[in-house]
Amino acid sequence: MAVIWASLNIDGKPVETANLFFQTFRKTDGDWRLIRSYIEAGVPRNNMKR
């Protein structure tokens, strides 16, 4: 599983929300395959720092 969060800076100031990305992979026949992808948009940045 890969978990990534990203937020933007506009005019040098961070926006109040972030996007959270979850991707789940499974190894099948020697190759990694993406089996699930989920994006949560608008997560408050304060929640990401905990």
Secondary structure, DSSP 8 states (H G I E B T S, - for coil): -EEEEEEEEETTEEEEEEEEEEEEEEEETTEEEEEEEEEEEEEEHHHHT-
